[in-house]
């Protein structure tokens, strides 16, 4: 019997016992679909995290933050300065690997922003230098970024993200138009600030595609309403199932004012302030990510001088985040792959069981084939081919069902990043299912090949 005939026999056996074969394939179908769906979810998660990493400055960014004084230096607590502007000035002139330095000062509590009769509280209210916008990959969509002169003069000006505009003046789908609040006033804890600029709206690639679809649908519904052909409920431009990646949400809810304005107009009214402005953190962009270790050494040596040898500061690099992404993705793949592997293993047990049952029903048939000249190898190959055929059919059905699984996951538990089904994952899952079918058929094939011709012919 050649390979083609063996496959025909296998397909006929599947068709002859349709219900039994369907139950046998169920484990393979679920295993393949869960493996593809798991890979798609991890792929989407990884893509979203890397998009966010690029959106907030990439791997070249370092953040200097204040930290508690080490136990061995607590006797020097009275001499600790914290993170100050003196550190910024020292880094600009003493660390050759540093390209851009920007101080940042935030309020200790969430400030209240008030405008247009509405209020909004956000923790992304910061006093900065204008260069911070470039360092954080911000782009001005309307108006301008405040200047160094605005900072030196401590002018009451600000630049906001679209999230703050949406909260205070309404979302475009609510107002019917895009409100540009440049020139309007926002009160920050009662202190008026004039909006001189607004950043563009930030979103992931997937959210951008979905928003375009919603905008097109909204325009279509408006056209239907205008012509009197009937209307449907408009979901709006921003009412997607996802809130969007958290990094993009943070950028959209940014409120920037000049650093001196934050210190002199906002924080000056607070009590127990140090004589020198203390910063929340310092954002740094280095020249070359491949020289990260050298840059960190230069920054640390510089800060140890300005801090009089007291190490009350710490570093946070984007490389740490990149490493965490790799660890998270690897763990998700391992855990998801293990679950999918167990499903395929169960499917393999089902195939082995059905093949053993099939052999028991066909002992006389196998005896007749051996009696007319079929060898043990021919019987062995036939059973293996039938086992693999079941796995192949189940694998193909599993690939089709995987798209349904991904769709159901997106509908029942939408995530920040849409799953991405890749060809590589589908090929791997299908190959794995074929391998399971091959292994599951080995024992039944050996058993069938070793059947005695005389005993098989006498079997009733």
ZAMARGU-4260 file (C-alpha; in steps of 0.2 Angstrom, whole numbers, plus 5000, padded with zeros to 4 digits):
<rodrens>
0) 5000/5000/5000 | 5007/5017/4995 | 5006/5033/5005 | 4992/5040/4995 | 4981/5024/4997
5) 4985/5024/5016 | 4979/5042/5018 | 4963/5038/5008 | 4960/5023/5020 | 4963/5035/5035
10) 4951/5048/5028 | 4938/5034/5025 | 4940/5028/5043 | 4937/5046/5050 | 4922/5047/5039
15) 4915/5030/5044 | 4916/5035/5062 | 4912/5054/5061 | 4906/5057/5079 | 4920/5047/5087
20) 4933/5055/5076 | 4926/5072/5080 | 4928/5069/5098 | 4946/5062/5095 | 4951/5078/5086
25) 4943/5089/5099 | 4959/5089/5110 | 4970/5093/5094 | 4958/5107/5089 | 4958/5115/5106
30) 4977/5113/5108 | 4981/5121/5091 | 4969/5135/5093 | 4974/5139/5111 | 4993/5139/5106
35) 4989/5151/5091 | 4978/5162/5102 | 4991/5162/5116 | 5005/5167/5104 | 4994/5181/5096
40) 4990/5188/5113 | 5009/5188/5118 | 5013/5196/5101 | 5001/5210/5103 | 5007/5213/5121
45) 5025/5214/5116 | 5021/5226/5101 | 5011/5237/5113 | 5025/5238/5126 | 5038/5242/5113
50) 5027/5255/5106 | 5025/5263/5123 | 5044/5261/5126 | 5048/5272/5110 | 5034/5284/5114
55) 5042/5289/5131 | 5059/5292/5124 | 5067/5275/5119 | 5082/5266/5127 | 5093/5282/5128
60) 5083/5289/5143 | 5088/5289/5161 | 5079/5295/5176 | 5087/5301/5191 | 5076/5300/5207
65) 5078/5304/5225 | 5079/5289/5237 | 5081/5287/5256 | 5098/5289/5262 | 5108/5272/5264
70) 5108/5265/5282 | 5127/5268/5282 | 5125/5286/5279 | 5111/5291/5290 | 5122/5301/5301
75) 5124/5313/5286 | 5105/5316/5284 | 5107/5334/5289 | 5119/5337/5274 | 5108/5328/5261
80) 5102/5340/5247 | 5090/5329/5237 | 5089/5331/5218 | 5091/5350/5214 | 5095/5361/5200
85) 5113/5361/5205 | 5114/5343/5199 | 5106/5348/5183 | 5119/5361/5180 | 5133/5350/5185
90) 5127/5336/5173 | 5127/5348/5158 | 5145/5353/5160 | 5153/5337/5168 | 5146/5322/5159
95) 5151/5320/5141 | 5140/5306/5137 | 5124/5316/5142 | 5115/5324/5128 | 5100/5332/5135
100) 5096/5336/5153 | 5079/5342/5160 | 5073/5344/5178 | 5055/5340/5183 | 5045/5346/5198
105) 5028/5339/5202 | 5016/5343/5215 | 5015/5331/5230 | 4996/5329/5229 | 4985/5329/5213
110) 4981/5347/5209 | 4964/5352/5203 | 4962/5359/5186 | 4947/5370/5183 | 4941/5377/5167
115) 4924/5379/5157 | 4915/5376/5173 | 4923/5359/5175 | 4936/5352/5186 | 4949/5338/5183
120) 4963/5330/5194 | 4978/5323/5187 | 4995/5318/5194 | 5004/5323/5177 | 5005/5341/5182
125) 5024/5346/5180 | 5035/5361/5180 | 5049/5358/5167 | 5061/5366/5155 | 5055/5367/5137
130) 5067/5354/5132 | 5057/5341/5141 | 5045/5340/5127 | 5058/5334/5115 | 5065/5322/5127
135) 5048/5314/5130 | 5044/5313/5111 | 5030/5326/5112 | 5024/5335/5097 | 5015/5351/5097
140) 4998/5350/5087 | 4992/5368/5091 | 5000/5383/5097 | 5018/5383/5104 | 5029/5376/5117
145) 5033/5389/5131 | 5050/5396/5129 | 5066/5398/5140 | 5060/5416/5142 | 5043/5410/5149
150) 5053/5399/5161 | 5065/5413/5167 | 5050/5425/5169 | 5040/5412/5178 | 5025/5416/5167
155) 5008/5408/5170 | 5008/5398/5154 | 5005/5380/5151 | 5004/5366/5137 | 4992/5352/5139
160) 4988/5335/5131 | 4972/5330/5123 | 4966/5320/5138 | 4965/5336/5148 | 4956/5345/5134
165) 4943/5331/5133 | 4940/5332/5152 | 4938/5351/5153 | 4930/5355/5136 | 4923/5339/5130
170) 4928/5325/5118 | 4926/5328/5099 | 4912/5315/5098 | 4903/5324/5112 | 4905/5342/5105
175) 4904/5338/5087 | 4920/5347/5083 | 4938/5347/5090 | 4940/5361/5103 | 4957/5369/5103
180) 4959/5378/5120 | 4974/5388/5115 | 4972/5406/5123 | 4960/5400/5136 | 4963/5399/5155
185) 4965/5384/5166 | 4966/5387/5185 | 4978/5376/5194 | 4973/5375/5213 | 4966/5393/5210
190) 4981/5400/5200 | 4976/5405/5182 | 4987/5398/5168 | 4985/5402/5150 | 4986/5388/5137
195) 4999/5392/5124 | 5000/5375/5116 | 4992/5358/5115 | 5001/5341/5111 | 4995/5330/5097
200) 4984/5315/5102 | 4994/5299/5106 | 4988/5282/5103 | 4995/5265/5098 | 4994/5259/5080
205) 4979/5247/5084 | 4969/5261/5092 | 4973/5273/5078 | 4966/5260/5065 | 4950/5257/5076
210) 4947/5276/5079 | 4948/5279/5060 | 4935/5265/5058 | 4924/5273/5071 | 4926/5291/5063
215) 4921/5284/5046 | 4906/5275/5054 | 4901/5291/5063 | 4902/5301/5047 | 4891/5288/5038
220) 4878/5289/5051 | 4878/5308/5050 | 4875/5306/5032 | 4861/5294/5034 | 4853/5305/5047
225) 4855/5320/5035 | 4846/5312/5021 | 4832/5304/5031 | 4837/5286/5027 | 4837/5281/5045
230) 4850/5282/5059 | 4859/5270/5071 | 4866/5274/5088 | 4883/5282/5086 | 4896/5274/5097
235) 4907/5289/5095 | 4925/5292/5090 | 4933/5287/5106 | 4922/5274/5113 | 4933/5259/5108
240) 4933/5243/5119 | 4951/5247/5124 | 4956/5262/5134 | 4973/5262/5125 | 4990/5259/5131
245) 4994/5267/5148 | 5010/5276/5142 | 4999/5285/5128 | 4986/5289/5141 | 4999/5297/5152
250) 5006/5307/5138 | 4988/5313/5133 | 4985/5318/5151 | 5001/5329/5153 | 5000/5346/5160
255) 5017/5356/5158 | 5021/5373/5165 | 5038/5382/5167 | 5048/5375/5181 | 5050/5392/5189
260) 5031/5395/5188 | 5029/5379/5197 | 5041/5384/5211 | 5036/5402/5213 | 5017/5402/5209
265) 5012/5385/5215 | 5024/5378/5228 | 5028/5395/5236 | 5012/5394/5246 | 5017/5378/5254
270) 5025/5377/5271 | 5041/5368/5276 | 5049/5371/5259 | 5068/5369/5258 | 5078/5385/5253
275) 5083/5378/5237 | 5070/5370/5225 | 5070/5351/5226 | 5066/5342/5210 | 5055/5327/5208
280) 5067/5319/5196 | 5079/5323/5182 | 5076/5316/5164 | 5092/5313/5155 | 5095/5307/5137
285) 5112/5300/5133 | 5121/5301/5116 | 5123/5282/5113 | 5113/5268/5121 | 5128/5256/5118
290) 5138/5267/5130 | 5125/5266/5144 | 5137/5260/5157 | 5150/5274/5154 | 5136/5287/5155
295) 5129/5280/5171 | 5146/5280/5178 | 5149/5298/5173 | 5132/5303/5180 | 5135/5295/5196
300) 5152/5302/5199 | 5145/5320/5195 | 5131/5318/5207 | 5142/5311/5221 | 5151/5327/5220
305) 5136/5338/5221 | 5128/5328/5235 | 5144/5328/5245 | 5147/5309/5244 | 5129/5305/5250
310) 5120/5293/5239 | 5102/5299/5241 | 5098/5296/5223 | 5095/5282/5211 | 5094/5278/5192
315) 5080/5271/5182 | 5084/5267/5164 | 5073/5261/5150 | 5084/5246/5148 | 5077/5240/5164
320) 5059/5241/5156 | 5065/5233/5140 | 5072/5218/5151 | 5056/5217/5160 | 5047/5216/5144
325) 5058/5202/5138 | 5055/5193/5155 | 5036/5196/5154 | 5035/5190/5136 | 5045/5174/5140
330) 5035/5170/5155 | 5019/5172/5146 | 5025/5161/5131 | 5031/5148/5143 | 5015/5147/5154
335) 5003/5149/5138 | 5014/5136/5129 | 5013/5124/5144 | 4994/5125/5144 | 4992/5123/5125
340) 5005/5108/5126 | 4994/5099/5139 | 4979/5101/5128 | 4988/5094/5113 | 4995/5080/5125
345) 4977/5076/5130 | 4973/5076/5111 | 4987/5064/5108 | 4980/5052/5121 | 4963/5053/5112
350) 4971/5048/5096 | 4980/5034/5103 | 4964/5027/5112 | 4954/5028/5096 | 4968/5020/5086
355) 4969/5005/5098 | 4950/5004/5097 | 4951/5004/5078 | 4964/4990/5078 | 4953/4979/5090
360) 4939/4981/5077 | 4950/4977/5062 | 4960/4963/5068 | 4953/4951/5055 | 4955/4964/5041
365) 4974/4966/5046 | 4976/4947/5046 | 4968/4946/5028 | 4980/4959/5022 | 4995/4950/5029
370) 4989/4934/5022 | 4988/4941/5004 | 5006/4948/5005 | 5006/4964/5016 | 5021/4965/5027
375) 5022/4971/5045 | 5030/4987/5039 | 5015/4990/5028 | 5003/4988/5042 | 5014/4999/5053
380) 5014/5013/5040 | 4996/5012/5037 | 4992/5014/5056 | 5004/5029/5057 | 4997/5037/5042
385) 4979/5036/5049 | 4985/5043/5066 | 4994/5057/5057 | 4979/5060/5046 | 4967/5063/5061
390) 4980/5075/5068 | 4982/5084/5052 | 4963/5087/5050 | 4962/5092/5068 | 4976/5104/5066
395) 4968/5112/5051 | 4952/5114/5060 | 4961/5121/5075 | 4969/5134/5064 | 4952/5140/5059
400) 4945/5139/5076 | 4960/5149/5083 | 4953/5165/5074 | 4936/5162/5083 | 4945/5161/5100
405) 4955/5177/5097 | 4939/5186/5092 | 4930/5179/5108 | 4945/5185/5119 | 4944/5202/5111
410) 4925/5203/5114 | 4924/5196/5132 | 4941/5202/5139 | 4947/5216/5128 | 4966/5221/5131
415) 4976/5236/5128 | 4984/5228/5113 | 4975/5218/5100 | 4981/5200/5097 | 4992/5197/5082
420) 4991/5180/5073 | 5007/5176/5065 | 5011/5164/5051 | 5025/5157/5062 | 5014/5153/5076
425) 5002/5144/5065 | 5015/5134/5057 | 5022/5129/5074 | 5006/5124/5081 | 5001/5114/5066
430) 5018/5105/5066 | 5016/5102/5084 | 4999/5094/5081 | 5006/5083/5067 | 5021/5077/5079
435) 5008/5073/5092 | 4998/5063/5080 | 5014/5054/5074 | 5019/5050/5092 | 5002/5044/5097
440) 5001/5032/5083 | 5018/5023/5087 | 5011/5011/5100 | 4995/5006/5091 | 5006/5004/5075
445) 5018/4993/5084 | 5004/4983/5091 | 4995/4981/5074 | 5012/4976/5065 | 5015/4962/5078
450) 4998/4954/5076 | 5000/4935/5071 | 4992/4931/5054 | 4984/4914/5060 | 4977/4922/5076
455) 4970/4937/5067 | 4961/4927/5054 | 4953/4916/5068 | 4948/4932/5077 | 4929/4935/5077
</rodrens>
